[in-house]
Amino acid sequence: MAEVPARARVVVIGAGIVGNSLVHHLARLGWRDIVQLDMGPLPNPGGSTGHASNFIFPVDHSREITDLTLDSMAQYKEMGVFTESGGFEVARTPARMEELRRRMSSAKAWGIEAELVSPAFVQEKVPFLDPDQIIGAFWTPSVGVVDSLRAGTIMRESALELGALTVVPNVEVTGLDVEDGRIRTVRTAGGDIETQYVVIACGVWSPKIGDMAGVSIPLTPAVHQMISVGPCPQLTGEQGEISGEINHPIVRDMDTYCYERQHGADMEVGSYAHRAILHEPEDIPSLEQAKLSPTEMPFTSDDFDPQLEQAFELMPDLLGAEGAEIRYAINGLLSLTCDGQPILGESLVKGLWTAAAVWIKEGPGVGRAVAEWMTDGHSEIDVHHCDIARFYPHQMRREHTRLRTTESFIKTYGIIHPAEQYESDRDQRLAPMHDSQQKLGAVFFEAVGWERPHWYESNAGLLEEYGDAVMPREHEWDSRWWSPIINAEHLRMREAAGVIDLTAFAIFDITGPGALDVVQRTCVAQCDVTVGKVIYTSVLDAKGGFRSDLTVMRLGKHHFRVVTGGAHGMADRKIFADQLPGDAATELSDVTDEVSTIGLWGPRARDILSALTEDDVSDDGFGFLSCRGISVRTSAGDTTVLASRISYVGELGWELYVPMDSAAVLWDALLETGAEHGAVPVGIGVYGTTGRLEKGYRAFGFELDGERTIVEAGMQRPKVKAADFVGREAYLAQRERAPLAVLCTMTVDDHTSASGVKRYMLGGEPILTRDGGTLTDGHGHHPYVTSAGSAPSLGKHVLMAYLPPDQATVGNRLAVSYMEELYPVTVATVDATALLDPANERIR
């Protein structure tokens, strides 16, 4: 192995599965002068890769993680290091069996072969499993195990063969130097390396390395317990010979949070049922201190004993066989994050990238995605949910990571509702009107730390007023984390008006002589407009996929305000910041913590606002997509408000931007005056779901992502601005060819299940032919529900999905599969035309 070189184009820190995948893909994409460092020896430097159980189940409810997993499996197979064994996820309870039906929906949506099977089917393939312990199972034939150390060696050697890589094991990184916001030097015990790029890909040690550059990588090392029991006679041949590493399918005993995986003559039993045992990266022992390896901690049997008993219940003859004993037991460290997603992408330090919190099943896929991202500015697989830029400051605290991972560890094999809320580390960001909202009985959902009212119990009286128009849901799963009050609030907003807290918006101002160039370069829409105009715009990557969807207000010749959803706010801020010219004259200022936003919408919105201001808010005096400052009367006197006439719910009204210290009195004034006109406080359940779905409004992260185009989403405009912007060339090409998929809105024709209970889809379900046949679009993808929700004004449940072009016709009769039952749906629109008020008369 080489000595530490003085210079490199890129330094990859880590030689586990992620670091090895990354150097392979960087070299494949033409990078040279790559240096790979690890403080341990090769091929097993002592990280999580070396002790992982190395099996892969491909089905995940996240399309992003599934895509990374499927790509990784394909790469492992190409290298010849993947053994397909098949795998079962078994259910001991009816609740788990229902969750396995939901997993079938995801399998069908992502195109993965799977089926629900009987206990007898499981026993046929796993004869030592007691079928009386289970009531059914989810069978995935493509499950398998991988030799991750061999895979890493193959990929590392491929980069060496190209002459692209220098590998230096057994050397510790001691520091990272940053100058003018850019990475400059990697300091090691063997010498310093001047470099343009650094990728931190060292798993559980990543936070420690990130701290050297002042970058928070919010993951925590957490224990996963595993034992190996053997030799088991059922796993050997008649002469006691072992015919291979794995001859039987892997079993996930989901209700006990355990798995059983054959390894030769042994059966490995792993557990996610114990208490969360977390460590600090700095406390991981050194190679010299570790008995086995730094990430194989001493086994704590008291934590494992209850799970061992449950494993004996499932496989009594195997695990209790004569001569079988526990031959290996560890508390193995792996990486967990506060939201369960990997941490990928460029940090706020230019040139300093991360590829952390990645498991074996995603390693090569992540390596390829990050390498493409570094090379082209985007990756083929959209990984925006994994972007390190997603984190707000409070989420970067180690305390936040510890609290969230303590809560989420037990959910690794848990039954997680799509809307389920975390309980830990709440109340981090409270809107100025929070006290008022509590008195109104707000039910708060968290969004990047903000506590946002999803509905108000004070509006419960509306349920009787609107009766069955609130579209009640009988099934507990469908109504969990939901209330018919949302639909009642929706109907009152459509009838009178609603006041909505939008404080969770991320807001930043771009000012200076280069401000126009920054927004023009970033945004698809024309931003060279008159002062006081509001611009709704997409933001694209170079290949023409969506990076964001937001609004921009021109507040002055050299002053633009960007307003975007809180969930993607920090990533959007980085997108615009990356376009800054680099001089001190043009700046980006984050004003999220200084400005609160309140929405006022409905047919009486103008009456309400007119009662509080002397300014002209008529349609002639204050047109749609315009903004300006107005003076609003409150109990504290006149308050200056930036009013923006725009709507995400399809009603007349405004977004009202006000300093934080004036927001509570403005909120009170709007509610007090609004009550005279029938207005009520309205939650995000209306703003984010029912209101937008009735209007067919798309949402980033649902309908819009890096793998979708403006044309496919039906959002193309008649003309494309002459000014250059990121993705312009790709967008022009997309406009010249037929789309490979078309975003459609569908309505559910009949909700009645086989049991007679009406069911309501929540999102992610596959769209099929009316008789259950598979559909495939031009990308090779199967259509699935991107958004689902009530349309109370229409009395319909609405689904949005990208369909193959030949299926995207109004009136086409299809089906949605929900919990393994088919429900008839009809295509209602094939473009951006709204189901409600298609002429947009209500907005005026």
Secondary structure, DSSP 8 states (H G I E B T S, - for coil): -----SEEEEEEE--SHHHHHHHHHHHHTT--SEEEE-SS-SS--SSGGGT---EE----S-HHHHHHHHHHHHHHHHHT-EEE--EEEEESSHHHHHHHHHHHHHHHHHT---EEE-HHHHHHHSTTS-GGG-SEEEEETT-EEE-HHHHHHHHHHHHHHTT-EEEE-S--EEEEEEETTEEEEEEETTEEEEEEEEEE--GGGHHHHHHTTT----EEEEEEEEEEEE--GGGS-TTS----S--S-EEEEGGGTEEEEEETTEEEEEES-S---B--GGGS--TTT-SS-TTEE---HHHHHHHHHHHHHHSHHHHT-TT-EEEEEEEEEEEEETTS--EEEE-SSBTEEEEES--GGGHHHHHHHHHHHHHHSS-SS--GGGBGGG--GGGGSHHHHHHHHHHHGGGTTS---TT----SS--SB--TTHHHHHHTTEEEEEETTEEEEEEEGGGTTHHHHHGGGG----SHHHHTT--HHHHHHHHHHHHT-EEEE-TT-EEEEEESTTHHHHHHHHBSS-----TTBEEEEEEE-TTS-EEEEEEEEEEETTEEEEEE-GGGHHHHHHHHHTTS-SSTTSEEEE-TTTEEEEEEESTTHHHHHHTT-SS--STTTS-TTBEEEEEEEETTEEEEEEEE---SSSSSEEEEEEEHHHHHHHHHHHHHHHHTTT-EE--HHIIIIIHHHHHT---BTTTBSTT--TTTTT---S---SS--TTHHHHHHHHHS--SSEEEEEEES--B-TTS-B----S--BEEETTS-----TTS---BEEEEEEETTTTEEEEEEEE-GGG--TT-EEEEEETTEEEEEEEEESSS--SS-TT-TTT-
